[in-house]
Amino acid sequence: MDPIKELEREQLRSDVPAIASGDTVKVSVKVVEGSRERIQIFEGTVMRLRGGGLNQRVTVRRIASGVGVERTFMVHAPRVEKIEIVRHGVARRAQLYFLRGRVGKSATLRERRPGR
């Protein structure tokens, strides 16, 4: 076995849920401010997933004070405390860039019904 792939496999997190584009997620991130460390929660819609394995990245978008904010997180990074799915949304494409131009109710996605 390739030693690099084996090292990556050891560092993969097992507590990562199956995320898809359109899902609403809460990402808990460790933030270091001077000597203090706290957890900051970023909740929003998954815009896209990139990469695989240890390099998997997820871009999450939310509206804060009327301004759209997008943040990209490394899924397996040690600074990411946990990722939890709030709701599953129906998305018919992999990258939801069309949501950038939408405001209000038109920027929401239908919820995926269980069993489908």
N, C-alpha and C positions, 0 to 999 in steps of 0.2 A: 504494500500500500504506500502511496505517496505520503511522505512525512508531513508535508504542508497541509494536505487535506485531513490527515489524522489530527493535527493540532487544531485546525478549524472546527472539526467535529466535537472536540472536547469543550470548546468555548461556546458552542451553540446553546441557547437557552431552551428549556423544555416547556416553559410556562407561557409561550407565545401562542395566542389563539389564531385560528384561521381567519385572516383579514382579507376582505375583498374591496374593490372600488365601490364607493357608494355607502359603505358602512359608516355609522357614527361611532367614534371611539373616544375613550378617555386615555390619554397618555400621561403617566406620572413620571416627571423628570426631576432628578436631583439637581439643585441649583446651589452653587457655592458662592457665597457673598462674604468675602473677607475670611474670617475664621468660622463663620456660621454655615451650616448646610441645611437646606430645607427642600421640601417636595413641592413642585409646581405642577398643577394639573392643566393640561391643554386638551380641550374637548372640541371636536369638529368632525367634518366629513372627510373621508379618505379620498383624495383626488387621484392618486396613482401609487402603484407599487413598482419598485425597480430592484433589479439585482436578485441574487439568490444566495442561499446559504448564509455565511457570516456577513456578507456585504448587502443584505436585504435592507432597502430603505422604503419608508412610507412617507408620503406628503399629505399633511392634514391641513384643512382650511376651515377657518371660522371667521365670524364677523365680530369684531371688537370695537365698540363705540362708533359703529357705522362704517368702519373701514375693514376690508378683507385682509386677513392675516394668514399666510401660509408658512408652515414650518415643516422641515424635512427631518425625520428621525431615523437613526440607524436602529433597526429593530432589536438587534442582539447586543447593543452597546451597554456597558455597565452603568452609565448615567440614566438609562431608561429603567425606572423602577418596575413598572408594570404597564401593560396595555389591556384595557378591558373594552369589550364591545357593548355599546349602549343599545344600538338597534341595527338591524341589517336593512340596507336600502337596495332597491332594484336599480342596477346600472347596466345599460346595454352596450357600454364600451369600456375599455380598460383605463382610459385617461379622461377625466371629467373636466377638461379645461373650459367647456362651455358654461360651467357654473360661475366662472369669473365675471361674466357679463350680466349675470342675473342678480336681482335684488328681491328680498322678501320671500313670499310664498313660492314664487317661480323657481327659487334656488333650492327648494326642498325636493327630495326624491321619495317615491312611494316606498312603503315598507314591504319587505319580502315576507310573505306569509309562510308560516311553518308547514313543512310537508311538501313544499314545491321547489 
